[in-house]
Amino acid sequence: NSVPAYDATNRDVNFHTDLTNLASFPRWRGEVPVGAFIVLGYTASTYQTNVVKSGPKEEHVSPNLLWVMVCGVPK
């Protein structure tokens, strides 16, 4: 699955109001360039696993990328 990327390079972004209306942004076409200034939307989950049933539990963090907003690209 791909993560939706939005083009914010030609508009002022109000992070208090625009993040709830990402559909109003045009979609970014193609790969996001290396060195681009971006804002990420993500969630983070934690979970535990046992390597050995009688051993200690290991803690893990799983970041889940939801969307990318491209705010600027290098010239």
MOQUI-V931226 format. One record per run of one state. SS is the DSSP state (~ for helix, > for strand, _ for the rest). FROM is the first residue (numbers start at 1). LEN is the number of residues. If there is no record, write none. Layout:
# MOQUI-V931226
ss:from:len
SS:FROM:LEN
SS:FROM:LEN
This chain:
# MOQUI-V931226
ss:from:len
_:1:3
>:4:4
_:8:10
~:18:3
_:21:1
~:22:3
_:25:1
>:26:2
_:28:9
>:37:14
_:51:6
>:57:16
_:73:3
